[in-house]
Every structure is written in C-alpha cells, then in structure tokens.
Amino acid sequence: MLPVCKLGVPGHGETAFGALAPANGAVVRVLNRDLVDRLLAVGVSRSALEEVESTERAELLRRAGAYPGPRLPLGGRNVIAPSVRCGTTTSSGCWMPGPPEHQRGVTPRPS
C-alpha cells in the first residue's frame, strides 16, 4: 500500500495543485507548477499553499504510521490509488524512485 495525499487548492479542495507520497523515509512532492503559478497570479498566497502542504504532510505521516506495512512487492507495480478522481495524487506515486520496470501503477476504477 502506498498512502498518498492530495494538495487541494484553498477554498476548492477537490482541485489538486499537487500531491505527496512517502519515499524511502522522505516525502515526494509533485506539483502542477502551471496551476501553482496561476494561483499565485490571482492572489492565492504562497503561505496558504504551504499551510495546505503542512496539513497534508502531517496526515500522510499519520497514515503511514497507521498502516505501517508490510510494504510487499506488487509484481513490478508501485502505486495503488483509492480512486481515479485525482490524477495528480496518482502521479505522486508514479514518481517514486526505482528501476523502470517498477514505474507502472495499478489504479482501481469504480464500477
């Protein structure tokens, strides 16, 4: 299992400007830089974005501690996302370090 957390736009939490995922004792951050630049240009403060990241980083660490393992090999796959609602969240897992054969994902789709 790979816990990931979406970084939602302040006031519009379902719109992701990025996501976080754990990686070898650190946290990987994936940002939609074009969206972040547009948000800053229209007056969303950098501190508001940083506050979202801080809150979600704490939640990610809580989840990682609550579901500590084992982190079993997934047959060459390294991403399982709970939904397909947020491509950025899924992407954060796809940027995990490792050999190319592990750079695929498994994402369950709602029926």
Backbone torsions as a table, in degrees:
resi	resn	phi	psi	omega
1	MET	NA	139.0	178.1
2	LEU	-123.7	102.0	178.2
3	PRO	-70.7	136.8	176.0
4	VAL	-133.1	153.8	177.3
5	CYS	-129.9	132.7	177.0
6	LYS	-78.4	143.3	171.8
7	LEU	-101.3	101.8	-175.8
8	GLY	-88.3	144.7	177.7
9	VAL	-61.4	130.8	178.3
10	PRO	-54.6	126.6	-179.5
11	GLY	85.3	-10.8	180.0
12	HIS	-142.4	59.4	-169.9
13	GLY	-57.0	-22.6	179.5
14	GLU	-77.7	-13.0	177.1
15	THR	-94.5	116.7	-175.6
16	ALA	-89.6	132.2	169.7
17	PHE	-101.2	-2.9	178.3
18	GLY	175.6	-172.7	179.3
19	ALA	-157.9	162.0	179.6
20	LEU	-125.8	146.0	174.4
21	ALA	-148.2	147.4	178.2
22	PRO	-75.3	147.7	178.8
23	ALA	-152.6	108.4	174.4
24	ASN	50.5	47.5	178.3
25	GLY	82.6	-1.3	177.2
26	ALA	-119.2	-173.7	177.8
27	VAL	-125.2	128.1	175.9
28	VAL	-89.1	133.0	176.9
29	ARG	-116.5	126.8	175.1
30	VAL	-114.3	126.4	-179.8
31	LEU	-118.4	145.7	167.9
32	ASN	-88.9	90.8	-172.4
33	ARG	-62.4	-35.1	177.2
34	ASP	-61.8	-43.6	179.3
35	LEU	-67.5	-42.3	178.5
36	VAL	-58.9	-44.7	178.6
37	ASP	-60.8	-42.2	178.6
38	ARG	-66.0	-38.9	178.4
39	LEU	-62.8	-44.5	178.4
40	LEU	-63.1	-38.2	-178.8
41	ALA	-66.8	-29.9	-179.1
42	VAL	-94.9	7.4	171.6
43	GLY	105.5	2.2	173.4
44	VAL	-73.2	127.4	-175.0
45	SER	-77.9	149.1	176.2
46	ARG	-59.9	-36.2	-180.0
47	SER	-65.4	-32.7	176.4
48	ALA	-66.0	-41.1	178.0
49	LEU	-66.8	-40.3	178.5
50	GLU	-65.2	-34.4	177.9
51	GLU	-65.7	-42.1	175.9
52	VAL	-59.6	-46.6	-179.0
53	GLU	-61.9	-41.8	180.0
54	SER	-62.2	-44.7	179.3
55	THR	-62.8	-45.8	-178.0
56	GLU	-71.3	-32.4	176.4
57	ARG	-63.6	-42.9	177.2
58	ALA	-61.9	-41.2	178.4
59	GLU	-65.9	-40.4	178.2
60	LEU	-60.7	-45.2	179.4
61	LEU	-65.6	-36.0	176.2
62	ARG	-63.2	-47.3	179.7
63	ARG	-62.0	-43.6	-180.0
64	ALA	-61.2	-36.8	177.4
65	GLY	-74.2	-34.1	-179.2
66	ALA	-73.2	-28.5	-179.7
67	TYR	-123.4	68.1	-169.0
68	PRO	-71.6	-13.3	178.8
69	GLY	147.1	-168.8	2.0
70	PRO	-73.7	151.8	174.8
71	ARG	-90.7	88.3	-175.7
72	LEU	-81.1	149.8	174.9
73	PRO	-59.4	142.0	-178.1
74	LEU	-110.1	40.2	177.4
75	GLY	59.5	42.3	179.4
76	GLY	89.0	-0.9	179.2
77	ARG	-108.9	148.1	-178.7
78	ASN	-130.9	10.6	-178.9
79	VAL	-131.8	128.4	167.3
80	ILE	-131.6	114.1	-179.8
81	ALA	-104.7	145.7	-177.4
82	PRO	-71.1	-16.7	180.0
83	SER	-159.8	175.6	177.1
84	VAL	-108.0	19.3	-177.0
85	ARG	-70.8	-25.7	-174.2
86	CYS	-132.2	101.9	179.5
87	GLY	-62.4	-33.9	179.7
88	THR	-65.6	-39.9	179.1
89	THR	-63.5	-45.6	178.0
90	THR	-62.2	-39.2	180.0
91	SER	-60.8	-32.5	-178.8
92	SER	-61.1	-36.4	176.0
93	GLY	-72.3	-31.5	-179.4
94	CYS	-68.5	-20.7	-179.1
95	TRP	-91.4	15.3	178.0
96	MET	-66.5	142.6	179.0
97	PRO	-69.1	151.5	177.3
98	GLY	152.0	174.9	-179.6
99	PRO	-66.5	155.2	-176.8
100	PRO	-55.0	-33.7	-178.7
101	GLU	-67.8	-12.5	177.3
102	HIS	-97.6	2.1	-175.2
103	GLN	-92.6	44.8	174.2
104	ARG	-122.6	162.0	-179.9
105	GLY	-127.4	158.6	172.3
106	VAL	-119.9	119.8	179.6
107	THR	-127.4	112.3	177.5
108	PRO	-63.4	142.4	178.8
109	ARG	-112.3	140.6	177.3
110	PRO	-64.7	144.9	-179.4
111	SER	-87.1	NA	NA
